[in-house]
Amino acid sequence: MNAELCCPLFLIGFMGAGKSSVAQYLASTYDMPAVDTDEAIEQTIGQTVADYFAREGEQAFRARETECLRRLSGSPAIVACGGGIVERPENREIMRASGRTILLDASFDDIAARIEDRSTRPLFQDKHAAHDLFDRRQSLYRSTADTVIDTSGKTVQEICAIVISYAKCEGIVR
């Protein structure tokens, strides 16, 4: 099945919300281009996000994330964004100005249950600190999103059907 985007469709949400899985499924099912910002950054820097975080710190990573987002903002693609991309006001503005943004939302308990390997999640090493971060980011996600999809109890296929329906209604996919 072919579908063509006319602008970027940014998937935002906390780590473990399903952004990468949804982007991959949409790409394979609808033959759409998809990019995961963390993977794009890893290709650019030649190391994992976790290693870069450990060596250079969060602010250096956030700067890389903004560069990546700027590059992707001109491409009609599904963009699975890192969970903290909303931390910078300029990132929120880039997404608002260049495409549509969907918040993939889930409860913290659902997210914690989905994240099996915490070694790749630098900000999920301490569950209590991660919960505080989750709470702090909620207003940023909601203020950035054009729409919200509750992913709790839904399969990737069900979430993708909602994403495609939204994109068709908004006229951003043909």
Residue, then its C-alpha position, 0 to 999 in steps of 0.5 A: m500500500n502506497a501513501e505519500l506525505c506532503c510534510p513531516l509527521f513527527l511522533i513524540g512521546f516519552m521513551g517507550a511510548g512506541k514511536s520507533s515501532v510505529a514509524q517502522y510499521l508505517a514505513s513498511t506498510y505504507d512505503m513511506p520514508a521514516v527516520d528515527t532521530d536517535e538512529a540518525i544521530e548515531q550514524t552521524i556521530g559514530q557511537t550510540v546515544a548512550d555512549y555519547f550521553a556518557r562522554e559528552g553530556e545531555q546538552a551536547f546530545r540535545a544540540r545534535e538533536t536540534e541539528c538533526l531535527r532541522r535537517l529532517s524538517g524539510s523532508p516529508a517523512i515519518v520522524a520518530c523523535g527522541g523522548g526529550i526532543v521537546e525539552r528545547p523551545e526551538n525544537r518545538e517550534i521547528m516541529r510546529a512550523s514544518g509539519r504535524t506532531i502526534l503525541l504517542d501517550a501512555s501511562f508511566d507504568d505501561i512505559a516502564a513495563r515496555i522498557e526491558d533493556r534500560s542500558t540503552r536509555p540513559l535517562f531511565q537508569d533510576k525509575h523514580a527520576a525517570h518518573d519525575l522526568f515523565d511528569r515534567r515533560q507531559s505539558l511540553y508534549r501536550s503543548t507541542a502535539d497537534t493530536v494525542i493517541d493513547t497507546s495503552g492496550k493498543t497494538v502497533q497496527e491499531i496505533c498506525a491505523i489511527v495515525i493514518s486516519y488522522a493524517k488523511c483527515e488533515g490532508i497530509v497523506r495521499 
